[in-house]
């Protein structure tokens, strides 16, 4: 049976852990509001950029874009070539299953593309360390970003965008896939496996008919040049939104995990306190029994 001193030490250590988990929960709760605000602020720009690119692409069509740099971002490439993965994870743990689910999704995607050359861009220390441990794969990490959360900025998205566009142009990868956690609510996040390039159908499908907004306007520079200038900004905006979504999802997951850890610590402290009281009562009872037995022995 554990002594009272051991139980008291155990209670003290659990109380210290509870203080840490509660403090981490409060820090995450304070940061999550700013992260939510950043997501809401970025959405109108991303939606308007989608609409503008869709309108320009409809007016131009494939024939007008033939031979221009913008065309390569829309056209489908033959399957079976090299592929690119952008994996966004956290830099730290203690956020529940946030990183575990991401790494499982990445491992599943890598298995599906095992026979191909894989180029990887990693955001977050957990994803980088996971990919470094993988052996026997035709995989190359071409870019990594660590330590940017919880202060991810547009400059980080630009760095990723430049690397992706250069890789897409030079290595002729057939597609670029994003894997990240999307923020749904304070208690829910969902794994997203999304194709960034070639540009998805929803970018080319808008609510308005082709040319309805641009037919009364003249363009300087030409429409194809304007579209070519907007596309890198669009890729950057999509990546920036991805970083913000992952950042908010990580903070929400950490807040939930630390809240659960604090509750568990409280329950453990209660159980240990009950055990300590029972042990102390047993010791008192034993001492009383010894005193009574000694007294009876003297009287006899």
Rosetta blueprint (number, residue, H / E / L):
1 X L
2 X L
3 X L
4 X H
5 X H
6 X H
7 X H
8 X H
9 X H
10 X H
11 X H
12 X H
13 X H
14 X H
15 X H
16 X H
17 X H
18 X H
19 X H
20 X H
21 X H
22 X H
23 X H
24 X H
25 X H
26 X H
27 X H
28 X H
29 X H
30 X H
31 X H
32 X H
33 X H
34 X H
35 X H
36 X H
37 X H
38 X H
39 X H
40 X H
41 X H
42 X H
43 X H
44 X H
45 X H
46 X H
47 X H
48 X H
49 X H
50 X H
51 X H
52 X H
53 X H
54 X H
55 X H
56 X H
57 X H
58 X H
59 X H
60 X H
61 X H
62 X H
63 X H
64 X H
65 X H
66 X L
67 X L
68 X L
69 X H
70 X H
71 X H
72 X H
73 X H
74 X L
75 X L
76 X L
77 X L
78 X L
79 X L
80 X L
81 X L
82 X L
83 X E
84 X E
85 X E
86 X E
87 X E
88 X E
89 X L
90 X L
91 X L
92 X L
93 X L
94 X L
95 X L
96 X L
97 X L
98 X H
99 X H
100 X H
101 X H
102 X H
103 X H
104 X H
105 X H
106 X H
107 X H
108 X H
109 X H
110 X H
111 X H
112 X H
113 X L
114 X L
115 X L
116 X L
117 X L
118 X E
119 X E
120 X E
121 X E
122 X E
123 X E
124 X L
125 X H
126 X H
127 X H
128 X H
129 X H
130 X H
131 X H
132 X H
133 X H
134 X L
135 X L
136 X L
137 X L
138 X L
139 X E
140 X E
141 X E
142 X E
143 X E
144 X E
145 X E
146 X L
147 X L
148 X L
149 X L
150 X L
151 X L
152 X L
153 X L
154 X H
155 X H
156 X H
157 X H
158 X H
159 X H
160 X H
161 X H
162 X H
163 X H
164 X H
165 X H
166 X H
167 X H
168 X H
169 X H
170 X H
171 X L
172 X L
173 X L
174 X L
175 X L
176 X E
177 X E
178 X E
179 X E
180 X E
181 X E
182 X E
183 X E
184 X E
185 X E
186 X L
187 X L
188 X E
189 X E
190 X E
191 X E
192 X E
193 X E
194 X E
195 X E
196 X E
197 X E
198 X L
199 X L
200 X L
201 X H
202 X H
203 X H
204 X H
205 X L
206 X L
207 X L
208 X L
209 X L
210 X L
211 X L
212 X L
213 X L
214 X L
215 X L
216 X L
217 X L
218 X L
219 X L
220 X L
221 X L
222 X L
223 X H
224 X H
225 X H
226 X H
227 X H
228 X H
229 X H
230 X H
231 X H
232 X H
233 X H
234 X H
235 X H
236 X H
237 X H
238 X H
239 X H
240 X H
241 X H
242 X H
243 X H
244 X H
245 X H
246 X H
247 X H
248 X H
249 X H
250 X H
251 X H
252 X H
253 X H
254 X H
255 X H
256 X H
257 X H
258 X H
259 X H
260 X H
261 X H
262 X H
263 X H
264 X H
265 X H
266 X H
267 X H
268 X H
269 X H
270 X H
271 X H
272 X H
273 X H
274 X H
275 X H
276 X H
277 X H
278 X H
279 X H
280 X H
281 X H
282 X H
283 X H
284 X H
285 X H
286 X H
287 X H
288 X H
289 X H
290 X H
291 X H
292 X H
293 X H
294 X H
295 X H
296 X H
297 X H
298 X H
299 X H
300 X L
